[in-house]
């Protein structure tokens, strides 16, 4: 049964890719029911999110023709010279991450160049009083801001805490230390200060989320430790402390506490919140 499931994955990917190519080629997403292309405003006017995000999967699955046509699209059409506001987090994980993965797998220089080019356009997001990057950035003007719905314009942990893997690699591949310096001088020092504050004020808080708006930060702590050849002891320490403290409480609440469902119009997603967090 496991082998059958694994063997069906390439055909599923082929089905998804062929229909994206047929109905939405070059756009960011395909709406499968209406069979129409869609370009989320999270990416501004940057196009081709599905193509870039799928590069590593196409390569790993040895879909050589599909990978070739995706690479050609990137070479000819992937354009970051747009006057539009983008989500720094989403553009980083989809485009920068996708291009870096494709470069490491294939060695094709176009992916490295595009990743570094986009990384340079994201750097103005760090021009803030604290050094914590803006959530939103106009990549032409360099003007940024945070989401207005996020607690009065606060920064979101899952967003500014989910940049360092890609930015460290941008420094490695470009020879420019500024990318790594930006994330290493803000994210980890900030979280160390937060750790001190949480030790003081955690008893007064209703809840701390390791779900939506916080989740990927913890994921990146573990990945940063692995990526560093297990030398990033600070990332490892913070990850294991979060797991040891959070998971027992999370499991307890999911089993015994009532769940409250609500819609978040800003994200058009469904969130599950644990009510009466103890």
N, C-alpha and C positions, 0 to 999 in steps of 0.2 A: 504493500500500500504506500509506504514512504517513497519507494522507488518510482511508482506510478505518478505520485504527486510531483516529484522532482522532474521527471521526464516530461511532464505536461507544461512546465514553466516556460520553456522556449516558445511553444506554440501559443501560449497565452500572451507572451510579450510580442510575438509576431502579429497576432490579431490586434492588439492595442496599437502597435506602431503603424500598421497598414491603414487602420481607420483614422488615426491622427493625421497621417500623410494625405489621406484621401479627402478629409473634410476640414482640416484645420492647419495644414502645413504652413509653418512659419509663424503662426500665432502662438500664444502662450499655452493655451489649454484647449481641449476638446470637450464640449458638452455631449455626452454619449447619447442622451435621449433625443435631443433636438438635432443632433449631428451638425452642430455649428461651432465655429471657432470662437474663442473668448480670450480677451487679454485683460487680465486683472490689473487694477490701478496700483497694486502693490509694486509692480515693476515699472511704473511710469510708462514711457513709450518704448522701453526695451522689449524686443520680441524674441520668441523662440525658447521660452523657458523649458518646455517639454523636450525639445531637441537637446539642449545643453544638459539638462538633468538626467537624460537617458543615455548619454554617451558611454558612461562606464558600464552600464548594464548591457548595452549592445556589444561592447568589446568583450566582456566576460562571457557572454552567451555565444560568442563567435559568430555574430550576425554581421559578417564582414561587409556585405553590400550596403546594409542599412547604416553601419558605422561610417562607411565611406561617404554616403550621401549626406549624413549628418555633419561630418567634417567639412565637406564642401559648402554646406549652408553656412556654417560658422565662418569659414574663410571669406565668403562673398557677402554675407548679409548681417552678421552679428555686429550691431552698431551701438556704441555707448554714448555717442555724441547727440544726446537728446536734452531738450529743455523741459524737464519733468521731475516731479517729486517721486522718490522711490522709498520703499522700506529697506533700510540698511540691512536689517536681519534677513529678510527674504531674499534680497539680491545676493547677499553674501553666501547663504547656504545653497541656493539653487544655481546661481551663475558662477561665482568664484569657486565654490566647492565642486561643481560639476566640471569646470574647466581644469582644475587642479587634478582631479581624479583621472580625467581623460589623458592628461599629460603624463602622469606617472605610469599609467597602464600602457600607453601607446608610444610615448616619446616624441609625439608630433609637436613641433615647436610652436605651431599656431595656437595651441591651447595654452601654453605657458605665456606667450605674449599677450593674449587676450585677458588672461587672469590678472597679470600684472597691470595692464592698462586699466582694467576695471577697479582693481584695488587702489590705484592712485586716485581715481575719481571718488572713492569712498572716504579718503583720508580727511577731507574737510568736516566730516561728521564729528570728529574728535575735537574740533575747535569750540569747546564748551568751557564754562568756568571750572568744572570739576574734572574735565578730561573724559568723563563718561559720554560716549557718543550719542548724538541725537538719534531718535528712532526713524525720523523721516529726513530726507535730504534731497534738495534739488541739485542734481549732479552737474548742472551747468553753472549755476550761480554760486554753489557752495553754501547756500542758506539752509539751515536745518531747524527742526522743531521736534517736540515729542507729541505722541498721540494726545489729543485734548481730552479723551474719555478716560485716560489712565490716571485716576486719582489726582486730578488737577495738573496734568502734564508731567507726572513722575516718569522716571525711567523704569523699564520692565526688565526684570532679571533674566528671563529667558532670551531676551533680545541682545542686550549689551554683554551678557555673559556667554554668548554663543558666537563669538567672533575669533577667538584666539587660535583655534586650530588652523584655520585658513590663513590668518594674518602671519603667523609664525612661518608657514610654508611660503608665503609671498616673499618674506625677507630672505629665506633660504634660496629661492629660485631667482630672485632679482639681484641679490647682493646688497640690497638696500635695507638697513636695519630698522628704518622708521616704522615699518608695519608691525614688527614684533614689539618695538618699544611702545607703541600706542596701546596695545592690548595688555602688555605686561606691566605697564605703569598705572593702569586704571583698574582692571577687573579684579585681579587677585588682591592687591592692597586694599581695595574697597571692601572686598568680602571679608578680609581679616578684621577690618574695623567693624563690619557688620556683625561678625562673630562675637566681638566684645559687647556690642550693644544688645544682641539677642540674649546673651547670658544674663544681662541686667534686666531686660524688659520682657523676655519670653513669658514669664508667668502672667503678665498683664494682657497678652495678645489672645484674641479669639481663635485664630488659626494661622498657620503658615502653609503656603501651597507648595507642593512638589508636583502638582499637576499643571494644567494650562497656565501660561505666563511665567512659569518657573522651571518647568520640566527639563528643557534641553540644557540648561546650565549644569545640572548635576550629571547629565549624560556626557557633557564635554569635559568635565573634571576627570572622569575615568579614561576617556579617550586621550586626553592630554598626557596622562601618566603613561599609557601604553605607547603613544607616539614618541615620547621622550626616551624610549627604551627603558622605561620604568625607573627613570631618574627624577621625575617631577614628584618629589615626596609631598610637597604642599598640596598638589592636586589630589593625590591619593588620600592624604589625611582628611581633606575636606569632604571627599566623596564618601569615604567609609563612615565618617562621623554623621553625615546626613542620612545615610542608609540605616545605621544603627539606631539613630534617634527617631527617624521618621517612619520607617516601614512598620514597626510594631504598632504605632498609633494608627497608621493608615489601615492596616488589616483589621484592627479592632473596630474602627469606625465603619468600615465597609460592611462588616458583619452585623453589628449591633445598632448602628445609628440609622435613622431614616434618611432617605435621599431626596433632594429637592432638584427638580429639573427646571431650567429656564433658558430662554433664547437670548443670545447676545447678538443684537442686530448689527453691531459694528463689524463683527467677524463673519456673520452668516453661518455660524457653526453651533453645534450643540455641546453644551458643557454640563457636566455632572458635578454638583457641589455637595459636599457633606455638611449637613445641617447640624447645629448644636455641637460643634466640635469641642471635645473634652480635652 
